[in-house]
Amino acid sequence: MKSSPGIQAVIDLTAGASGGTACVLAGQPFDTMKVKMQTFPYLYKGLINCFLKTYKQVGIRGFYKGTGPALTAYVSENSVLFMCYGFCQQFVREVVGLDKQAQLSDLQKAVAGSLASSFAALALCPTELVKCRLQTMYEMEMSGKIAKSHNTIWSVVKSILRKDGLLGFYHGLSSTLLQEVPGYFFFFGGYEMSRSYFASGRSKDELGPAHLMFSGGVAGISLWLVVFPVDCIKSRIQVLSMHGKQAGFIGTLSSVVRNEGIAVLYSGLTATMVRAFPANGTLFLVYEYSRKMMMSQLEAH
């Protein structure tokens, strides 16, 4: 049975949601340390120091602060990302004059992924904002930037609505777009080039779990090496805007470089690199297999 574009979109969305869930569960503790080190670099000497301090301050649960918003963020982002990735691949085919069923090159798939990420950013920004604020709540309270709070998702949401209204959830949107659009070009490009290398002339659909995991890891590292400084500024904007009016991307970047140096833009990179391989490897493994399973059931009917 040949799937319609609507059914294909639902399959891509569901597979993306499954992959996003797996990605969060595999990498959340490292993401928490990344955000802490990006926002308060002077408090932590490195990954191990951040781990030990966080464990001492708030215990194991501290590494999972923001897991609810993180799940919402990554499930929303990856659902929209992979659904739009399918549509954007068709758009690229039309632009370059290919048949609807034609295979795109690795470069063309990278362009389609970059286009899809601009839609995913709209779903990601609000939930990423709540997640980052929850992850750094302890540091914000200890530094006196905010009063003692309840540290719940709802208390953060109410605070944003009360202070800035609905538009408050889009603090850092320009930084998110600046991060996502080029980042996902390298993300999908790295994934497809790695798969092409392992397939070496065969169909990529024949690749096993190990190759998919490794290719997903390459995708994650490719993305973060390119966009990490932008992500650092985005985290600053999203977290520190709860303390008062925060400068935009250029203003925040200039202030950070002038006062703290360029090296601080890479605070938390180690945590991100350690997280990137298992988290993104799991993302693509679950995405590919759940998508393949749903396609097989559809064809069987």
C-alpha positions in Angstrom: 0.0 0.0 0.0 1.5 3.4 -1.0 1.3 5.9 1.8 -0.2 9.3 1.3 1.7 12.5 2.3 -0.6 12.8 5.3 0.1 9.3 6.6 3.8 9.7 5.9 3.7 12.9 7.9 2.1 11.2 10.9 4.6 8.4 10.7 7.5 10.9 10.6 6.0 12.8 13.5 5.5 9.7 15.7 8.9 8.3 14.9 10.4 11.7 15.7 8.6 11.9 19.0 9.8 8.4 19.9 13.4 9.4 19.1 13.1 12.6 21.0 12.0 10.8 24.1 14.8 8.3 23.9 17.3 11.2 23.4 16.2 13.0 26.6 16.3 9.8 28.7 19.8 9.0 27.5 21.3 12.4 27.9 19.5 14.5 30.5 22.1 14.6 33.3 24.8 15.8 30.9 22.4 18.5 29.5 21.8 19.8 33.0 25.5 20.1 33.6 26.0 21.8 30.2 23.4 24.5 31.0 24.8 25.1 34.5 28.3 25.5 33.2 27.2 27.8 30.3 25.2 30.1 32.6 27.5 30.1 35.7 31.0 29.2 34.4 32.7 30.8 37.4 31.0 28.3 39.8 32.4 25.2 38.1 36.0 24.2 37.2 35.0 21.5 34.8 32.6 18.6 34.2 33.7 16.5 37.2 33.6 19.5 39.5 30.0 20.4 38.3 28.9 16.8 38.8 30.3 16.6 42.3 28.9 20.0 43.3 25.4 19.3 41.9 25.3 15.9 43.6 26.3 17.5 46.9 23.9 20.4 46.6 20.7 18.7 45.4 21.5 15.0 45.0 20.7 12.7 42.0 17.4 14.4 41.5 19.3 17.7 40.7 20.5 16.1 37.4 17.0 15.5 36.3 15.6 19.0 37.0 13.8 20.1 33.9 13.3 16.6 32.6 9.5 17.3 32.1 10.1 20.4 30.0 13.1 18.6 28.3 10.8 15.8 27.3 8.2 18.2 26.1 10.9 20.3 24.3 12.6 17.4 22.5 9.5 15.5 21.8 7.9 18.7 20.3 11.1 19.6 18.5 11.8 16.2 17.0 8.1 15.6 16.1 8.0 18.8 14.1 11.6 18.4 12.9 11.2 15.0 11.3 7.7 15.7 10.0 8.9 18.9 8.3 12.0 17.1 7.2 9.8 14.9 5.0 8.0 17.9 3.6 11.3 19.8 3.1 12.8 16.9 1.2 9.9 17.1 -1.2 10.4 20.8 -1.5 14.1 20.3 -2.3 13.1 17.7 -4.9 10.8 20.2 -6.6 13.4 23.0 -6.5 16.1 20.9 -8.1 13.6 19.2 -10.5 13.8 15.6 -9.2 11.0 13.0 -9.3 9.0 12.7 -6.1 10.4 9.3 -5.4 14.0 10.1 -6.3 16.7 9.8 -3.6 18.3 13.0 -2.5 22.1 13.4 -2.2 23.6 13.8 1.3 24.0 17.5 0.7 20.4 17.9 -0.4 19.2 16.1 2.7 21.3 18.4 4.8 19.6 21.4 3.2 16.2 19.9 3.9 17.1 19.3 7.5 18.2 22.9 7.9 14.9 24.2 6.4 12.9 21.8 8.7 14.8 23.1 11.8 13.4 26.6 11.4 9.9 25.2 12.0 11.1 23.0 14.9 12.6 26.1 16.6 9.2 27.5 17.2 8.2 24.4 19.1 11.5 24.2 21.0 12.0 27.7 22.2 9.2 27.9 24.9 9.9 24.5 26.5 13.7 25.0 26.3 13.3 28.3 28.2 11.4 26.6 31.1 13.9 23.7 31.1 17.0 26.0 31.3 15.4 28.0 34.1 14.6 24.9 36.2 18.1 23.5 35.6 19.8 26.7 37.0 17.2 27.5 39.7 19.6 26.6 42.5 22.4 28.8 41.2 20.0 31.7 40.6 18.7 31.5 44.2 22.2 31.1 45.7 23.5 34.1 43.8 20.6 36.2 45.0 19.3 36.9 41.5 15.9 35.5 42.4 14.0 34.8 45.6 13.5 31.3 46.9 10.9 29.6 44.7 9.0 26.3 44.5 11.2 25.0 41.7 8.2 23.5 39.8 7.3 23.7 36.1 4.1 25.5 36.9 5.8 28.1 39.1 8.3 28.9 36.3 5.4 29.1 33.7 3.4 31.4 36.0 6.4 33.6 36.6 7.0 34.0 32.8 3.3 34.7 32.1 3.0 37.2 35.0 6.2 39.1 34.0 6.2 39.0 30.2 3.0 37.4 29.0 2.9 34.8 26.2 5.7 36.4 24.3 8.0 35.8 27.3 8.2 32.2 26.3 10.1 33.3 23.2 13.1 34.9 24.9 16.0 33.7 22.9 14.1 32.8 19.7 16.6 34.6 17.5 19.4 32.8 19.2 17.5 29.5 18.8 17.0 30.1 15.1 20.7 31.1 14.7 21.6 27.9 16.4 19.1 25.5 14.7 19.3 26.4 11.1 23.0 26.1 10.5 23.3 23.4 13.2 20.9 21.0 11.6 22.6 21.4 8.2 25.6 19.8 9.8 23.4 17.4 11.9 21.7 15.8 9.0 24.7 16.2 6.8 26.9 14.4 9.3 24.3 11.6 9.8 23.8 11.0 6.1 27.6 11.1 5.2 28.3 8.7 8.0 25.6 6.3 6.8 26.9 6.6 3.2 30.4 5.7 4.4 29.1 2.6 6.3 26.8 1.6 3.4 29.6 1.8 0.9 27.4 1.4 -2.2 24.7 -0.7 -0.5 21.3 0.6 0.5 21.4 2.7 3.8 18.3 0.8 4.9 20.5 -2.3 5.3 22.6 -0.8 8.1 22.4 -2.3 11.5 21.9 -0.8 15.0 25.6 -0.2 15.6 26.1 1.8 12.4 23.0 3.8 13.0 24.0 4.6 16.6 27.5 5.7 15.4 26.1 7.8 12.6 23.7 9.5 15.1 26.6 10.2 17.4 28.5 11.8 14.5 25.4 13.9 13.8 25.3 15.2 17.3 28.9 16.0 17.5 28.8 17.8 14.1 25.9 19.9 15.3 27.4 20.9 18.7 30.9 21.7 17.4 29.4 24.3 15.1 26.7 25.9 17.3 28.0 25.6 20.8 28.9 29.3 21.3 25.4 30.3 20.0 23.8 27.8 22.4 25.8 29.3 25.3 24.5 32.8 24.6 21.0 31.4 24.2 21.2 29.8 27.6 22.4 33.0 29.1 19.5 35.0 27.5 16.8 32.5 28.6 18.0 32.0 32.2 19.1 35.6 33.0 16.0 37.2 31.5 14.1 36.0 34.6 16.3 38.4 36.7 15.5 41.4 34.6 15.5 42.8 31.0 18.2 40.9 29.1 20.1 42.3 26.1 19.6 40.6 22.7 22.0 38.2 21.1 24.6 40.7 19.9 24.5 42.6 23.2 24.8 39.5 25.3 27.6 38.1 23.1 29.6 41.4 23.3 29.1 41.6 27.0 30.2 38.0 27.6 33.3 38.2 25.4 34.3 41.6 26.8 33.9 40.7 30.5 34.6 36.9 30.5 36.6 36.2 27.4 35.9 34.0 24.3 36.8 30.7 26.1 33.7 31.0 28.3 31.6 30.5 25.2 32.8 26.9 25.4 31.9 26.3 29.0 30.0 22.9 29.2 31.4 21.7 25.9 32.8 18.5 27.4 29.4 17.6 29.0 27.8 18.2 25.6 30.3 16.0 23.7 30.0 13.2 26.2 26.2 13.4 25.9 26.1 13.8 22.1 27.1 10.3 21.1 24.7 8.2 23.2 21.8 10.7 23.1 21.8 11.3 19.4 22.8 7.8 18.6 19.7 6.6 20.5 17.6 9.3 18.8 18.3 8.1 15.3 18.2 4.4 16.3 14.7 4.7 17.8 13.6 7.0 14.9 14.8 4.7 12.1 13.4 1.5 13.7 10.1 2.9 14.8 9.6 4.5 11.4 10.5 1.3 9.6 8.1 -0.7 11.9 5.2 1.7 11.1 5.9 1.6 7.4 6.0 -2.2 7.4 2.6 -2.3 9.2 1.2 0.1 6.8 2.4 -1.9 3.8 1.0 -5.1 5.3 -2.5 -3.6 5.3 
